[in-house]
Amino acid sequence: MIRSVTVYCSSSNRAPDAYFNEAETLGRGLAERKIGMVFGGGHVGLMGCAADAVMNCGGQVRGVIPRFLEEREVAHYGLTELRVVETMHERKMLLTGWADAFVILPGGFGTLDEFLEILTWKHLGHHQKPIILLNVDGFWDQLLHFFERIAAEKMVGESYRSFYDICNSAEEVLALIDKQNLCV
């Protein structure tokens, strides 16, 4: 059962409105399904938007933020739980450990780093948790093309495609979570 989803996404307040709309829809949908959200603990950008949507609908949100980012990402103190840790490594370990599944929205270098790490861990057999890319307006298309290239050049096996699902909207993500929860 998926009871807790770690959401990786941008901390930028300047992201396109479409990304914010999907983050809010995802947050509301998680709360409606009584699925907790885990995230990087910031009050800004898509991460703050999704967390606020969950909290505004009566859901549960756990945030993890390193002390050195507590001010920069404006730590979100209005959560069910906010854990302040010392290192990024501690943050990543909690974000991974607390998740039953991962949803990756558009984001920058940090989001890409987190996605590639959990993808690599799945490839290595460290976890078998669902990974869902929310490909709003084709945001992840170029990365997906790169994955095709590294597979074509035999850097990874063709099975890599089974390591994640691609959805084009938050509604598709929520439907996929519903389907996975029904199959358990």
Protein Blocks (a to p, Z undefined) as FASTA:
>chain_A
ZZbdcddddfbfkbcfklmmmmmmmmmmmmmnopacddehiaghjllmmmmmmmmnopac
dddddfklmmmnopafkbfbdcddfbfklmmmmmmmmpcbdcdddddfklmmmmmmmmmm
mmnopaccdcddddehhlmmmmmmmmmmmmmnopacfklmmmpccdfbfklmmmmmmmmm
mmZZ
